[in-house]
Amino acid sequence: MSEPRPPETYTVVVNDAGQYSVWPAHRAVPGGWRETGFRGDRDSCLDHVENVWEGPRPATPRPA
């Protein structure tokens, strides 16, 4: 039986347009993006983006 792998660490990145993304921390950040300083597992990073992003939200379904 193999040992469980530790969870991968991600970093939250942002571009000049204020768009956020979650990026594997062990990979170089792509051009045009910069780290925000928040790192954690994927779910923690996605929660962080949800809390700090002030851009437009996806449209919610309208009642029929």
PyMOL Python script that loads the backbone (N, CA, C, O; Angstrom):
from pymol import cmd

cmd.read_pdbstr("""\
ATOM      1  N   MET A   1       0.846  -1.178   0.000  1.00  0.00           N
ATOM      2  CA  MET A   1       0.000   0.000   0.000  1.00  0.00           C
ATOM      3  C   MET A   1       0.892   1.242   0.000  1.00  0.00           C
ATOM      4  O   MET A   1       1.838   1.331   0.782  1.00  0.00           O
ATOM      5  N   SER A   2       0.593   2.183  -0.864  1.00  0.00           N
ATOM      6  CA  SER A   2       1.393   3.395  -0.930  1.00  0.00           C
ATOM      7  C   SER A   2       0.930   4.402   0.114  1.00  0.00           C
ATOM      8  O   SER A   2      -0.228   4.411   0.531  1.00  0.00           O
ATOM      9  N   GLU A   3       1.855   5.236   0.515  1.00  0.00           N
ATOM     10  CA  GLU A   3       1.524   6.261   1.501  1.00  0.00           C
ATOM     11  C   GLU A   3       0.766   7.389   0.825  1.00  0.00           C
ATOM     12  O   GLU A   3       1.018   7.691  -0.341  1.00  0.00           O
ATOM     13  N   PRO A   4      -0.170   8.023   1.550  1.00  0.00           N
ATOM     14  CA  PRO A   4      -0.910   9.146   0.945  1.00  0.00           C
ATOM     15  C   PRO A   4       0.025  10.296   0.637  1.00  0.00           C
ATOM     16  O   PRO A   4       0.944  10.598   1.398  1.00  0.00           O
ATOM     17  N   ARG A   5      -0.229  10.928  -0.489  1.00  0.00           N
ATOM     18  CA  ARG A   5       0.566  12.089  -0.883  1.00  0.00           C
ATOM     19  C   ARG A   5       0.085  13.315  -0.118  1.00  0.00           C
ATOM     20  O   ARG A   5      -1.115  13.484   0.097  1.00  0.00           O
ATOM     21  N   PRO A   6       1.012  14.164   0.291  1.00  0.00           N
ATOM     22  CA  PRO A   6       0.573  15.397   0.962  1.00  0.00           C
ATOM     23  C   PRO A   6      -0.189  16.271  -0.036  1.00  0.00           C
ATOM     24  O   PRO A   6       0.070  16.213  -1.238  1.00  0.00           O
ATOM     25  N   PRO A   7      -1.117  17.071   0.456  1.00  0.00           N
ATOM     26  CA  PRO A   7      -1.869  17.939  -0.464  1.00  0.00           C
ATOM     27  C   PRO A   7      -0.936  18.921  -1.160  1.00  0.00           C
ATOM     28  O   PRO A   7       0.029  19.411  -0.573  1.00  0.00           O
ATOM     29  N   GLU A   8      -1.241  19.194  -2.409  1.00  0.00           N
ATOM     30  CA  GLU A   8      -0.436  20.141  -3.164  1.00  0.00           C
ATOM     31  C   GLU A   8      -0.696  21.556  -2.664  1.00  0.00           C
ATOM     32  O   GLU A   8      -1.823  21.897  -2.304  1.00  0.00           O
ATOM     33  N   THR A   9       0.346  22.374  -2.643  1.00  0.00           N
ATOM     34  CA  THR A   9       0.216  23.768  -2.235  1.00  0.00           C
ATOM     35  C   THR A   9       0.010  24.631  -3.475  1.00  0.00           C
ATOM     36  O   THR A   9       0.677  24.457  -4.495  1.00  0.00           O
ATOM     37  N   TYR A  10      -0.924  25.557  -3.359  1.00  0.00           N
ATOM     38  CA  TYR A  10      -1.239  26.492  -4.440  1.00  0.00           C
ATOM     39  C   TYR A  10      -0.985  27.907  -3.960  1.00  0.00           C
ATOM     40  O   TYR A  10      -0.895  28.161  -2.759  1.00  0.00           O
ATOM     41  N   THR A  11      -0.871  28.817  -4.900  1.00  0.00           N
ATOM     42  CA  THR A  11      -0.755  30.235  -4.603  1.00  0.00           C
ATOM     43  C   THR A  11      -1.832  30.975  -5.394  1.00  0.00           C
ATOM     44  O   THR A  11      -2.164  30.591  -6.515  1.00  0.00           O
ATOM     45  N   VAL A  12      -2.367  32.024  -4.808  1.00  0.00           N
ATOM     46  CA  VAL A  12      -3.349  32.849  -5.508  1.00  0.00           C
ATOM     47  C   VAL A  12      -2.582  33.910  -6.288  1.00  0.00           C
ATOM     48  O   VAL A  12      -1.714  34.593  -5.743  1.00  0.00           O
ATOM     49  N   VAL A  13      -2.914  34.038  -7.571  1.00  0.00           N
ATOM     50  CA  VAL A  13      -2.272  35.026  -8.431  1.00  0.00           C
ATOM     51  C   VAL A  13      -3.327  35.967  -8.988  1.00  0.00           C
ATOM     52  O   VAL A  13      -4.508  35.629  -9.064  1.00  0.00           O
ATOM     53  N   VAL A  14      -2.875  37.159  -9.378  1.00  0.00           N
ATOM     54  CA  VAL A  14      -3.776  38.171  -9.923  1.00  0.00           C
ATOM     55  C   VAL A  14      -3.074  38.851 -11.094  1.00  0.00           C
ATOM     56  O   VAL A  14      -1.848  38.958 -11.109  1.00  0.00           O
ATOM     57  N   ASN A  15      -3.846  39.309 -12.069  1.00  0.00           N
ATOM     58  CA  ASN A  15      -3.251  40.041 -13.190  1.00  0.00           C
ATOM     59  C   ASN A  15      -3.652  41.519 -13.093  1.00  0.00           C
ATOM     60  O   ASN A  15      -4.371  41.911 -12.174  1.00  0.00           O
ATOM     61  N   ASP A  16      -3.186  42.329 -14.039  1.00  0.00           N
ATOM     62  CA  ASP A  16      -3.451  43.766 -13.993  1.00  0.00           C
ATOM     63  C   ASP A  16      -4.927  44.107 -14.194  1.00  0.00           C
ATOM     64  O   ASP A  16      -5.360  45.203 -13.837  1.00  0.00           O
ATOM     65  N   ALA A  17      -5.699  43.187 -14.759  1.00  0.00           N
ATOM     66  CA  ALA A  17      -7.136  43.415 -14.943  1.00  0.00           C
ATOM     67  C   ALA A  17      -7.922  43.050 -13.693  1.00  0.00           C
ATOM     68  O   ALA A  17      -9.147  43.172 -13.678  1.00  0.00           O
ATOM     69  N   GLY A  18      -7.232  42.602 -12.636  1.00  0.00           N
ATOM     70  CA  GLY A  18      -7.909  42.253 -11.398  1.00  0.00           C
ATOM     71  C   GLY A  18      -8.529  40.864 -11.417  1.00  0.00           C
ATOM     72  O   GLY A  18      -9.370  40.549 -10.575  1.00  0.00           O
ATOM     73  N   GLN A  19      -8.122  40.030 -12.368  1.00  0.00           N
ATOM     74  CA  GLN A  19      -8.617  38.660 -12.438  1.00  0.00           C
ATOM     75  C   GLN A  19      -7.736  37.781 -11.556  1.00  0.00           C
ATOM     76  O   GLN A  19      -6.512  37.913 -11.556  1.00  0.00           O
ATOM     77  N   TYR A  20      -8.360  36.898 -10.815  1.00  0.00           N
ATOM     78  CA  TYR A  20      -7.637  36.008  -9.913  1.00  0.00           C
ATOM     79  C   TYR A  20      -7.609  34.599 -10.475  1.00  0.00           C
ATOM     80  O   TYR A  20      -8.478  34.194 -11.247  1.00  0.00           O
ATOM     81  N   SER A  21      -6.580  33.860 -10.063  1.00  0.00           N
ATOM     82  CA  SER A  21      -6.474  32.462 -10.427  1.00  0.00           C
ATOM     83  C   SER A  21      -5.722  31.736  -9.324  1.00  0.00           C
ATOM     84  O   SER A  21      -5.054  32.351  -8.493  1.00  0.00           O
ATOM     85  N   VAL A  22      -5.844  30.419  -9.336  1.00  0.00           N
ATOM     86  CA  VAL A  22      -5.132  29.566  -8.398  1.00  0.00           C
ATOM     87  C   VAL A  22      -4.075  28.824  -9.204  1.00  0.00           C
ATOM     88  O   VAL A  22      -4.380  28.221 -10.233  1.00  0.00           O
ATOM     89  N   TRP A  23      -2.823  28.868  -8.731  1.00  0.00           N
ATOM     90  CA  TRP A  23      -1.708  28.329  -9.491  1.00  0.00           C
ATOM     91  C   TRP A  23      -0.877  27.411  -8.597  1.00  0.00           C
ATOM     92  O   TRP A  23      -0.648  27.738  -7.432  1.00  0.00           O
ATOM     93  N   PRO A  24      -0.417  26.261  -9.121  1.00  0.00           N
ATOM     94  CA  PRO A  24       0.449  25.393  -8.306  1.00  0.00           C
ATOM     95  C   PRO A  24       1.693  26.155  -7.843  1.00  0.00           C
ATOM     96  O   PRO A  24       2.393  26.762  -8.654  1.00  0.00           O
ATOM     97  N   ALA A  25       1.960  26.120  -6.547  1.00  0.00           N
ATOM     98  CA  ALA A  25       3.046  26.920  -5.974  1.00  0.00           C
ATOM     99  C   ALA A  25       4.422  26.491  -6.463  1.00  0.00           C
ATOM    100  O   ALA A  25       5.355  27.294  -6.439  1.00  0.00           O
ATOM    101  N   HIS A  26       4.571  25.250  -6.904  1.00  0.00           N
ATOM    102  CA  HIS A  26       5.885  24.784  -7.348  1.00  0.00           C
ATOM    103  C   HIS A  26       6.203  25.199  -8.790  1.00  0.00           C
ATOM    104  O   HIS A  26       7.321  24.993  -9.263  1.00  0.00           O
ATOM    105  N   ARG A  27       5.234  25.775  -9.478  1.00  0.00           N
ATOM    106  CA  ARG A  27       5.449  26.211 -10.867  1.00  0.00           C
ATOM    107  C   ARG A  27       5.674  27.716 -10.917  1.00  0.00           C
ATOM    108  O   ARG A  27       5.165  28.461 -10.079  1.00  0.00           O
ATOM    109  N   ALA A  28       6.436  28.150 -11.904  1.00  0.00           N
ATOM    110  CA  ALA A  28       6.679  29.583 -12.089  1.00  0.00           C
ATOM    111  C   ALA A  28       5.367  30.271 -12.474  1.00  0.00           C
ATOM    112  O   ALA A  28       4.588  29.738 -13.264  1.00  0.00           O
ATOM    113  N   VAL A  29       5.133  31.440 -11.918  1.00  0.00           N
ATOM    114  CA  VAL A  29       3.930  32.215 -12.228  1.00  0.00           C
ATOM    115  C   VAL A  29       4.045  32.722 -13.663  1.00  0.00           C
ATOM    116  O   VAL A  29       5.082  33.270 -14.037  1.00  0.00           O
ATOM    117  N   PRO A  30       2.999  32.550 -14.473  1.00  0.00           N
ATOM    118  CA  PRO A  30       3.069  32.982 -15.873  1.00  0.00           C
ATOM    119  C   PRO A  30       3.196  34.500 -15.999  1.00  0.00           C
ATOM    120  O   PRO A  30       2.807  35.245 -15.099  1.00  0.00           O
ATOM    121  N   GLY A  31       3.743  34.938 -17.121  1.00  0.00           N
ATOM    122  CA  GLY A  31       3.884  36.362 -17.391  1.00  0.00           C
ATOM    123  C   GLY A  31       2.548  37.075 -17.322  1.00  0.00           C
ATOM    124  O   GLY A  31       1.527  36.548 -17.762  1.00  0.00           O
ATOM    125  N   GLY A  32       2.561  38.264 -16.772  1.00  0.00           N
ATOM    126  CA  GLY A  32       1.339  39.056 -16.650  1.00  0.00           C
ATOM    127  C   GLY A  32       0.571  38.792 -15.362  1.00  0.00           C
ATOM    128  O   GLY A  32      -0.428  39.456 -15.086  1.00  0.00           O
ATOM    129  N   TRP A  33       1.033  37.825 -14.574  1.00  0.00           N
ATOM    130  CA  TRP A  33       0.398  37.486 -13.298  1.00  0.00           C
ATOM    131  C   TRP A  33       1.401  37.705 -12.181  1.00  0.00           C
ATOM    132  O   TRP A  33       2.611  37.638 -12.398  1.00  0.00           O
ATOM    133  N   ARG A  34       0.889  37.967 -10.976  1.00  0.00           N
ATOM    134  CA  ARG A  34       1.766  38.108  -9.816  1.00  0.00           C
ATOM    135  C   ARG A  34       1.095  37.458  -8.606  1.00  0.00           C
ATOM    136  O   ARG A  34      -0.131  37.409  -8.509  1.00  0.00           O
ATOM    137  N   GLU A  35       1.915  36.965  -7.698  1.00  0.00           N
ATOM    138  CA  GLU A  35       1.386  36.326  -6.501  1.00  0.00           C
ATOM    139  C   GLU A  35       0.791  37.363  -5.561  1.00  0.00           C
ATOM    140  O   GLU A  35       1.289  38.484  -5.462  1.00  0.00           O
ATOM    141  N   THR A  36      -0.271  36.983  -4.877  1.00  0.00           N
ATOM    142  CA  THR A  36      -0.913  37.880  -3.918  1.00  0.00           C
ATOM    143  C   THR A  36      -0.371  37.697  -2.514  1.00  0.00           C
ATOM    144  O   THR A  36      -0.592  38.542  -1.646  1.00  0.00           O
ATOM    145  N   GLY A  37       0.346  36.589  -2.279  1.00  0.00           N
ATOM    146  CA  GLY A  37       0.865  36.306  -0.945  1.00  0.00           C
ATOM    147  C   GLY A  37       0.045  35.273  -0.207  1.00  0.00           C
ATOM    148  O   GLY A  37       0.412  34.879   0.900  1.00  0.00           O
ATOM    149  N   PHE A  38      -1.061  34.819  -0.790  1.00  0.00           N
ATOM    150  CA  PHE A  38      -1.870  33.791  -0.138  1.00  0.00           C
ATOM    151  C   PHE A  38      -1.521  32.441  -0.727  1.00  0.00           C
ATOM    152  O   PHE A  38      -1.518  32.266  -1.946  1.00  0.00           O
ATOM    153  N   ARG A  39      -1.222  31.477   0.151  1.00  0.00           N
ATOM    154  CA  ARG A  39      -0.929  30.097  -0.252  1.00  0.00           C
ATOM    155  C   ARG A  39      -1.704  29.136   0.629  1.00  0.00           C
ATOM    156  O   ARG A  39      -2.031  29.441   1.776  1.00  0.00           O
ATOM    157  N   GLY A  40      -1.986  27.980   0.074  1.00  0.00           N
ATOM    158  CA  GLY A  40      -2.672  26.940   0.838  1.00  0.00           C
ATOM    159  C   GLY A  40      -3.093  25.818  -0.083  1.00  0.00           C
ATOM    160  O   GLY A  40      -2.622  25.720  -1.216  1.00  0.00           O
ATOM    161  N   ASP A  41      -3.988  24.963   0.410  1.00  0.00           N
ATOM    162  CA  ASP A  41      -4.495  23.923  -0.475  1.00  0.00           C
ATOM    163  C   ASP A  41      -5.465  24.574  -1.461  1.00  0.00           C
ATOM    164  O   ASP A  41      -5.834  25.738  -1.303  1.00  0.00           O
ATOM    165  N   ARG A  42      -5.869  23.824  -2.467  1.00  0.00           N
ATOM    166  CA  ARG A  42      -6.684  24.395  -3.558  1.00  0.00           C
ATOM    167  C   ARG A  42      -7.979  25.008  -3.032  1.00  0.00           C
ATOM    168  O   ARG A  42      -8.341  26.120  -3.415  1.00  0.00           O
ATOM    169  N   ASP A  43      -8.675  24.286  -2.159  1.00  0.00           N
ATOM    170  CA  ASP A  43      -9.948  24.791  -1.643  1.00  0.00           C
ATOM    171  C   ASP A  43      -9.776  26.076  -0.841  1.00  0.00           C
ATOM    172  O   ASP A  43     -10.598  26.986  -0.950  1.00  0.00           O
ATOM    173  N   SER A  44      -8.717  26.159  -0.036  1.00  0.00           N
ATOM    174  CA  SER A  44      -8.461  27.382   0.737  1.00  0.00           C
ATOM    175  C   SER A  44      -8.193  28.559  -0.187  1.00  0.00           C
ATOM    176  O   SER A  44      -8.652  29.673   0.062  1.00  0.00           O
ATOM    177  N   CYS A  45      -7.440  28.301  -1.264  1.00  0.00           N
ATOM    178  CA  CYS A  45      -7.151  29.375  -2.218  1.00  0.00           C
ATOM    179  C   CYS A  45      -8.417  29.823  -2.934  1.00  0.00           C
ATOM    180  O   CYS A  45      -8.625  31.022  -3.123  1.00  0.00           O
ATOM    181  N   LEU A  46      -9.264  28.883  -3.333  1.00  0.00           N
ATOM    182  CA  LEU A  46     -10.519  29.251  -3.991  1.00  0.00           C
ATOM    183  C   LEU A  46     -11.423  30.042  -3.049  1.00  0.00           C
ATOM    184  O   LEU A  46     -12.074  30.997  -3.472  1.00  0.00           O
ATOM    185  N   ASP A  47     -11.466  29.651  -1.778  1.00  0.00           N
ATOM    186  CA  ASP A  47     -12.247  30.416  -0.790  1.00  0.00           C
ATOM    187  C   ASP A  47     -11.701  31.836  -0.660  1.00  0.00           C
ATOM    188  O   ASP A  47     -12.469  32.794  -0.578  1.00  0.00           O
ATOM    189  N   HIS A  48     -10.379  31.969  -0.641  1.00  0.00           N
ATOM    190  CA  HIS A  48      -9.758  33.288  -0.533  1.00  0.00           C
ATOM    191  C   HIS A  48     -10.147  34.165  -1.728  1.00  0.00           C
ATOM    192  O   HIS A  48     -10.506  35.330  -1.558  1.00  0.00           O
ATOM    193  N   VAL A  49     -10.074  33.599  -2.931  1.00  0.00           N
ATOM    194  CA  VAL A  49     -10.452  34.355  -4.130  1.00  0.00           C
ATOM    195  C   VAL A  49     -11.905  34.796  -4.023  1.00  0.00           C
ATOM    196  O   VAL A  49     -12.229  35.938  -4.349  1.00  0.00           O
ATOM    197  N   GLU A  50     -12.771  33.921  -3.579  1.00  0.00           N
ATOM    198  CA  GLU A  50     -14.197  34.255  -3.430  1.00  0.00           C
ATOM    199  C   GLU A  50     -14.381  35.442  -2.485  1.00  0.00           C
ATOM    200  O   GLU A  50     -15.273  36.266  -2.689  1.00  0.00           O
ATOM    201  N   ASN A  51     -13.551  35.530  -1.465  1.00  0.00           N
ATOM    202  CA  ASN A  51     -13.671  36.607  -0.472  1.00  0.00           C
ATOM    203  C   ASN A  51     -13.064  37.931  -0.909  1.00  0.00           C
ATOM    204  O   ASN A  51     -13.516  38.987  -0.466  1.00  0.00           O
ATOM    205  N   VAL A  52     -12.046  37.901  -1.772  1.00  0.00           N
ATOM    206  CA  VAL A  52     -11.370  39.153  -2.125  1.00  0.00           C
ATOM    207  C   VAL A  52     -11.732  39.683  -3.502  1.00  0.00           C
ATOM    208  O   VAL A  52     -11.554  40.872  -3.766  1.00  0.00           O
ATOM    209  N   TRP A  53     -12.228  38.840  -4.374  1.00  0.00           N
ATOM    210  CA  TRP A  53     -12.508  39.272  -5.745  1.00  0.00           C
ATOM    211  C   TRP A  53     -13.713  40.194  -5.766  1.00  0.00           C
ATOM    212  O   TRP A  53     -14.770  39.857  -5.233  1.00  0.00           O
ATOM    213  N   GLU A  54     -13.555  41.353  -6.378  1.00  0.00           N
ATOM    214  CA  GLU A  54     -14.638  42.330  -6.447  1.00  0.00           C
ATOM    215  C   GLU A  54     -15.180  42.478  -7.858  1.00  0.00           C
ATOM    216  O   GLU A  54     -15.967  43.386  -8.127  1.00  0.00           O
ATOM    217  N   GLY A  55     -14.769  41.599  -8.762  1.00  0.00           N
ATOM    218  CA  GLY A  55     -15.217  41.660 -10.146  1.00  0.00           C
ATOM    219  C   GLY A  55     -16.641  41.168 -10.307  1.00  0.00           C
ATOM    220  O   GLY A  55     -17.298  40.803  -9.332  1.00  0.00           O
ATOM    221  N   PRO A  56     -17.113  41.161 -11.542  1.00  0.00           N
ATOM    222  CA  PRO A  56     -18.477  40.703 -11.787  1.00  0.00           C
ATOM    223  C   PRO A  56     -18.633  39.244 -11.399  1.00  0.00           C
ATOM    224  O   PRO A  56     -17.714  38.443 -11.568  1.00  0.00           O
ATOM    225  N   ARG A  57     -19.774  38.915 -10.891  1.00  0.00           N
ATOM    226  CA  ARG A  57     -20.092  37.542 -10.514  1.00  0.00           C
ATOM    227  C   ARG A  57     -20.850  36.880 -11.657  1.00  0.00           C
ATOM    228  O   ARG A  57     -21.509  37.562 -12.442  1.00  0.00           O
ATOM    229  N   PRO A  58     -20.761  35.562 -11.754  1.00  0.00           N
ATOM    230  CA  PRO A  58     -21.560  34.879 -12.775  1.00  0.00           C
ATOM    231  C   PRO A  58     -23.041  35.144 -12.551  1.00  0.00           C
ATOM    232  O   PRO A  58     -23.490  35.257 -11.411  1.00  0.00           O
ATOM    233  N   ALA A  59     -23.782  35.240 -13.613  1.00  0.00           N
ATOM    234  CA  ALA A  59     -25.227  35.477 -13.510  1.00  0.00           C
ATOM    235  C   ALA A  59     -25.883  34.308 -12.801  1.00  0.00           C
ATOM    236  O   ALA A  59     -25.546  33.149 -13.042  1.00  0.00           O
ATOM    237  N   THR A  60     -26.818  34.625 -11.927  1.00  0.00           N
ATOM    238  CA  THR A  60     -27.570  33.568 -11.252  1.00  0.00           C
ATOM    239  C   THR A  60     -28.760  33.201 -12.116  1.00  0.00           C
ATOM    240  O   THR A  60     -29.338  34.059 -12.783  1.00  0.00           O
ATOM    241  N   PRO A  61     -29.126  31.931 -12.107  1.00  0.00           N
ATOM    242  CA  PRO A  61     -30.284  31.535 -12.930  1.00  0.00           C
ATOM    243  C   PRO A  61     -31.537  32.287 -12.494  1.00  0.00           C
ATOM    244  O   PRO A  61     -31.785  32.488 -11.305  1.00  0.00           O
ATOM    245  N   ARG A  62     -32.296  32.683 -13.462  1.00  0.00           N
ATOM    246  CA  ARG A  62     -33.556  33.401 -13.173  1.00  0.00           C
ATOM    247  C   ARG A  62     -34.697  32.403 -13.100  1.00  0.00           C
ATOM    248  O   ARG A  62     -34.721  31.423 -13.844  1.00  0.00           O
ATOM    249  N   PRO A  63     -35.637  32.649 -12.209  1.00  0.00           N
ATOM    250  CA  PRO A  63     -36.786  31.731 -12.122  1.00  0.00           C
ATOM    251  C   PRO A  63     -37.550  31.710 -13.441  1.00  0.00           C
ATOM    252  O   PRO A  63     -37.662  32.727 -14.125  1.00  0.00           O
ATOM    253  N   ALA A  64     -38.067  30.549 -13.781  1.00  0.00           N
ATOM    254  CA  ALA A  64     -38.810  30.391 -15.026  1.00  0.00           C
ATOM    255  C   ALA A  64     -40.193  31.007 -14.938  1.00  0.00           C
ATOM    256  O   ALA A  64     -40.952  30.960 -15.905  1.00  0.00           O
TER     257      ALA A  64
END
""", "prot")
cmd.dss("prot")
cmd.show_as("cartoon", "prot")
cmd.util.cbc("prot")
cmd.orient("prot")
